[in-house]
């Protein structure tokens, strides 16, 4: 797996951000982030097998493993079971022409 899964990485890899300011130093950006952000940086410990599963799934789908973990946590918080997700996916697939 590529260490950098961002498709735009190569395009911006050579830019120099040495003089960049944090968002908190620019009031308009800080306000926008506060309004739109909605995420918190945390540190958690996850089983190696679980992490490997999400990384493999992310590589297969072209997404990010952290996004997949977040979606799984959202589904759990909303009370969705794996069976619910499978049923919904099957219904959606069966409706396609």
Buried (B, 14 or more C-beta within 10 A) or exposed (E): EEEEBEEEEEEEEEEEEEEEEEBEEEEEEBEEBEEEEEEEEEEEEEEEEEEEBBBEBBBEEEBBBEEBBEEBEEBEEEEBEEEEEEEEEEEEEEEEE
